[in-house]
């Protein structure tokens, strides 16, 4: 019976490991949603907490529980070394994520596919809340889908291409329940998952994908007012779409469901490859 769950080295088999860890990752976030939705006398028991801000902390807690407490590994092993190089890589990721999303918004506006107007209801407090939310989302998803999954597969001696594919596939599948999701949206999220995995590999840390992830989402929703993976965000601008160009804009799901996002991911691979090659040349 033990062979069903463990390999010859006594390690839990990959399928069981990922199934149970993903169950905990999703389950803790769902549990937070349930707790925040409990009412007493017609009023929520927890009324001063924003669910979208707290929920990603369940994902972070799940990763830390499995990696640090159960597997007794360090955050350094997960790819979260606190070094000056890590700070630079976080900065590079923020610049890339913000810059690429600004390119997406600029192209959509120039093409007449999207119109941006200043949102009269935006507020500084709203921008700060959404910044905190996207920071937690970036940490939560990158720690689990890049750090935990890829490091677990590395320990089990799986080849890197398979680790890329499985990590990105699970990352895409976790978004299937989002509003207005489409086949192109799932493919683009899979593609950006591959890009994040590539960032993780060439830098050896999670800081660049974390920076890119949170900056892309923040610029997309909190600045340009575009939907973020099917979720509406109150941004500085509000966007209106040409509905017949949903294949380009992504429509109500956001740019991740449009072909322009596909092109940006390909461009991201090219830019990252050139950056990595140049860094190698300087090192040698």
C-alpha positions as CSV (number, residue, x, y, z in Angstrom):
1,X,0.0,0.0,0.0
2,X,2.9,2.3,0.8
3,X,4.1,2.1,-2.8
4,X,0.9,3.7,-3.9
5,X,1.8,6.9,-2.0
6,X,5.6,6.9,-1.9
7,X,8.4,6.2,-4.4
8,X,11.4,4.0,-3.8
9,X,13.2,6.8,-2.1
10,X,10.4,7.2,0.5
11,X,9.2,10.5,-1.0
12,X,5.5,11.1,-1.6
13,X,4.6,10.6,-5.2
14,X,4.2,13.7,-7.3
15,X,0.5,13.2,-8.1
16,X,-0.5,12.8,-4.4
17,X,1.8,15.6,-3.3
18,X,0.4,18.1,-5.8
19,X,-3.2,17.0,-5.3
20,X,-3.1,17.4,-1.5
21,X,-1.1,20.6,-1.6
22,X,-3.4,22.1,-4.2
23,X,-6.4,21.0,-2.1
24,X,-5.0,22.8,0.9
25,X,-4.1,25.9,-1.2
26,X,-7.6,26.2,-2.5
27,X,-9.3,25.0,0.7
28,X,-7.7,27.6,3.0
29,X,-8.8,30.4,0.7
30,X,-12.3,29.0,0.5
31,X,-12.4,28.6,4.3
32,X,-11.6,32.3,4.6
33,X,-14.4,33.2,2.3
34,X,-16.8,31.1,4.3
35,X,-15.8,32.6,7.6
36,X,-16.2,36.1,6.2
37,X,-19.6,35.3,4.9
38,X,-21.0,34.0,8.2
39,X,-23.8,36.2,9.5
40,X,-25.4,36.6,12.9
41,X,-28.7,38.5,13.3
42,X,-28.6,39.5,9.6
43,X,-25.1,41.0,9.9
44,X,-21.7,39.6,9.0
45,X,-19.7,38.5,12.1
46,X,-16.6,40.0,10.4
47,X,-17.5,43.3,8.9
48,X,-14.3,45.3,8.9
49,X,-12.3,43.0,6.7
50,X,-12.3,43.1,2.9
51,X,-12.6,39.5,1.7
52,X,-10.5,40.0,-1.5
53,X,-7.6,41.4,0.6
54,X,-7.6,38.5,3.1
55,X,-8.3,35.5,0.8
56,X,-4.9,35.3,-0.8
57,X,-3.3,35.1,2.6
58,X,-4.9,31.6,2.8
59,X,-2.8,30.6,-0.2
60,X,0.4,32.0,1.4
61,X,-0.4,30.2,4.6
62,X,-1.0,26.9,2.8
63,X,2.4,27.1,1.0
64,X,4.2,28.0,4.3
65,X,2.5,25.2,6.2
66,X,3.5,22.5,3.7
67,X,7.0,23.8,2.8
68,X,8.3,25.1,6.1
69,X,6.4,23.1,8.7
70,X,5.7,19.8,7.0
71,X,8.7,19.5,4.7
72,X,11.0,21.5,7.0
73,X,12.5,23.6,4.1
74,X,13.4,27.2,4.2
75,X,12.1,30.2,2.3
76,X,15.5,30.5,0.8
77,X,15.1,27.0,-0.6
78,X,11.7,28.2,-2.1
79,X,13.5,30.9,-4.0
80,X,12.9,33.9,-1.6
81,X,16.4,34.9,-0.6
82,X,16.6,38.3,0.9
83,X,19.6,39.8,-1.0
84,X,20.4,42.9,-3.0
85,X,20.1,40.9,-6.2
86,X,16.6,39.8,-5.1
87,X,15.6,43.5,-4.6
88,X,16.9,44.3,-8.1
89,X,15.0,41.4,-9.6
90,X,11.8,42.5,-7.9
91,X,12.3,45.9,-9.4
92,X,12.9,44.5,-12.9
93,X,9.7,42.5,-12.5
94,X,7.7,45.5,-11.5
95,X,9.1,47.6,-14.4
96,X,8.3,44.8,-16.9
97,X,4.8,44.1,-15.6
98,X,3.8,47.8,-15.4
99,X,5.5,48.5,-18.8
100,X,4.0,45.6,-20.7
101,X,0.5,46.3,-19.3
102,X,0.8,50.0,-20.2
103,X,1.8,48.9,-23.7
104,X,-1.4,46.7,-23.9
105,X,-3.6,49.6,-22.7
106,X,-1.9,52.1,-25.1
107,X,-2.3,49.8,-28.1
108,X,-5.9,49.1,-27.3
109,X,-6.7,52.8,-27.0
110,X,-4.7,53.7,-30.2
111,X,-6.6,51.0,-32.1
112,X,-9.9,52.4,-31.0
113,X,-10.8,49.1,-29.3
114,X,-10.9,50.6,-25.8
115,X,-11.8,54.1,-24.5
116,X,-10.4,55.3,-21.2
117,X,-12.1,58.0,-19.1
118,X,-11.1,59.3,-15.7
119,X,-13.2,57.4,-13.1
120,X,-15.0,60.0,-10.9
121,X,-15.3,57.4,-8.1
122,X,-11.6,56.5,-7.7
123,X,-10.0,57.2,-4.4
124,X,-6.5,57.0,-2.8
125,X,-7.7,54.6,-0.2
126,X,-9.1,52.4,-2.9
127,X,-5.8,52.4,-4.7
128,X,-4.0,51.4,-1.5
129,X,-6.4,48.6,-0.8
130,X,-6.1,47.2,-4.3
131,X,-2.3,47.5,-4.1
132,X,-2.2,45.4,-0.9
133,X,-4.6,42.9,-2.5
134,X,-2.4,42.5,-5.7
135,X,0.8,42.2,-3.6
136,X,-0.8,39.3,-1.7
137,X,-2.1,37.7,-4.9
138,X,1.4,37.9,-6.5
139,X,3.1,36.4,-3.4
140,X,0.4,33.7,-3.0
141,X,0.3,32.4,-6.6
142,X,4.0,32.7,-7.3
143,X,5.1,31.0,-4.0
144,X,2.8,28.1,-4.7
145,X,2.7,27.6,-8.5
146,X,6.4,28.5,-9.2
147,X,8.2,28.0,-5.9
148,X,6.5,25.0,-4.4
149,X,5.5,23.1,-7.5
150,X,8.7,23.5,-9.4
151,X,11.0,23.0,-6.4
152,X,9.0,19.8,-5.4
153,X,9.4,18.5,-9.0
154,X,13.1,19.4,-8.9
155,X,13.5,17.3,-5.6
156,X,11.8,14.4,-7.3
157,X,14.2,14.6,-10.3
158,X,11.6,15.6,-12.9
159,X,13.0,17.3,-16.0
160,X,12.6,21.1,-16.3
161,X,10.3,21.2,-19.4
162,X,7.8,19.0,-17.6
163,X,8.0,21.2,-14.5
164,X,7.3,24.2,-16.7
165,X,4.3,22.6,-18.4
166,X,2.7,21.2,-15.2
167,X,3.2,24.4,-13.2
168,X,1.7,26.5,-15.9
169,X,-1.2,24.1,-16.6
170,X,-2.2,24.0,-12.9
171,X,-1.9,27.8,-12.8
172,X,-4.3,28.1,-15.8
173,X,-6.7,25.5,-14.5
174,X,-7.1,27.3,-11.2
175,X,-8.7,30.2,-13.1
176,X,-11.4,28.1,-14.7
177,X,-13.9,29.3,-12.2
178,X,-13.4,33.0,-12.9
179,X,-16.1,35.1,-14.5
180,X,-16.3,35.2,-18.3
181,X,-13.4,32.8,-18.7
182,X,-12.7,31.5,-22.3
183,X,-10.5,29.0,-24.0
184,X,-8.1,31.8,-25.1
185,X,-8.0,33.2,-21.6
186,X,-7.0,29.8,-20.2
187,X,-4.3,29.5,-23.0
188,X,-2.9,33.0,-22.2
189,X,-2.8,32.3,-18.5
190,X,-0.9,29.0,-19.3
191,X,1.5,31.1,-21.5
192,X,2.1,33.7,-18.8
193,X,2.7,30.8,-16.4
194,X,5.4,29.5,-18.6
195,X,6.9,33.0,-18.7
196,X,6.9,33.2,-14.9
197,X,8.5,29.8,-14.7
198,X,11.2,31.0,-17.1
199,X,11.8,34.0,-14.9
200,X,12.1,31.7,-11.9
201,X,14.6,29.5,-13.7
202,X,16.9,32.2,-15.1
203,X,17.1,34.2,-11.9
204,X,16.9,31.4,-9.4
205,X,14.4,33.3,-7.3
206,X,10.7,34.2,-7.1
207,X,11.3,38.0,-6.9
208,X,11.0,38.8,-10.6
209,X,7.8,36.8,-11.2
210,X,6.3,38.2,-8.0
211,X,7.1,41.8,-9.1
212,X,5.8,41.2,-12.7
213,X,2.6,39.5,-11.5
214,X,1.6,42.2,-9.0
215,X,2.6,45.2,-11.2
216,X,0.7,43.8,-14.2
217,X,-2.5,43.2,-12.2
218,X,-2.2,46.6,-10.4
219,X,-1.7,48.5,-13.6
220,X,-4.4,46.6,-15.4
221,X,-7.1,47.1,-12.8
222,X,-6.2,49.9,-10.4
223,X,-4.8,52.2,-13.1
224,X,-6.4,51.5,-16.4
225,X,-9.7,50.1,-15.0
226,X,-9.6,46.9,-17.1
227,X,-11.0,43.6,-15.6
228,X,-8.4,41.4,-14.0
229,X,-9.0,37.8,-14.9
230,X,-12.8,38.4,-14.8
231,X,-12.8,40.6,-11.7
232,X,-13.8,44.2,-11.9
233,X,-11.5,46.7,-10.1
234,X,-12.3,50.4,-9.4
235,X,-9.3,52.1,-11.1
236,X,-8.2,55.7,-11.8
237,X,-9.6,55.2,-15.3
238,X,-12.8,53.3,-16.4
239,X,-12.8,51.4,-19.7
240,X,-15.4,51.0,-22.4
241,X,-15.0,48.4,-25.1
242,X,-15.9,47.8,-28.7
243,X,-17.7,44.5,-28.2
244,X,-16.9,43.2,-31.7
245,X,-13.2,43.3,-30.8
246,X,-13.3,41.1,-27.8
247,X,-10.8,38.8,-29.5
248,X,-8.3,41.6,-29.1
249,X,-9.4,43.3,-25.9
250,X,-10.4,40.2,-23.9
251,X,-13.8,41.8,-23.1
252,X,-15.2,41.4,-19.6
253,X,-12.5,38.9,-18.6
254,X,-9.7,41.4,-19.3
255,X,-6.7,41.5,-21.6
256,X,-5.7,37.9,-20.7
257,X,-8.6,36.8,-22.9
258,X,-7.3,38.7,-26.0
259,X,-4.8,38.0,-28.6
260,X,-2.8,41.1,-27.7
261,X,-1.9,39.4,-24.4
262,X,-0.6,36.4,-26.3
263,X,1.7,38.7,-28.2
264,X,2.9,40.4,-25.0
265,X,3.8,37.0,-23.4
266,X,5.9,36.1,-26.5
267,X,7.5,39.5,-26.3
268,X,8.2,38.9,-22.6
269,X,10.1,35.7,-23.5
270,X,12.2,37.5,-26.0
271,X,13.0,40.4,-23.7
272,X,13.9,38.0,-20.8
273,X,16.0,35.8,-23.0
274,X,18.0,38.9,-24.2
275,X,18.4,40.2,-20.7
276,X,19.6,36.8,-19.4
277,X,22.0,36.4,-22.3
278,X,23.5,39.9,-21.7
279,X,23.9,39.2,-18.0
280,X,25.7,35.9,-18.8
281,X,28.1,37.7,-21.1
282,X,28.9,40.3,-18.4
283,X,29.5,37.5,-16.0
284,X,32.0,35.7,-18.3
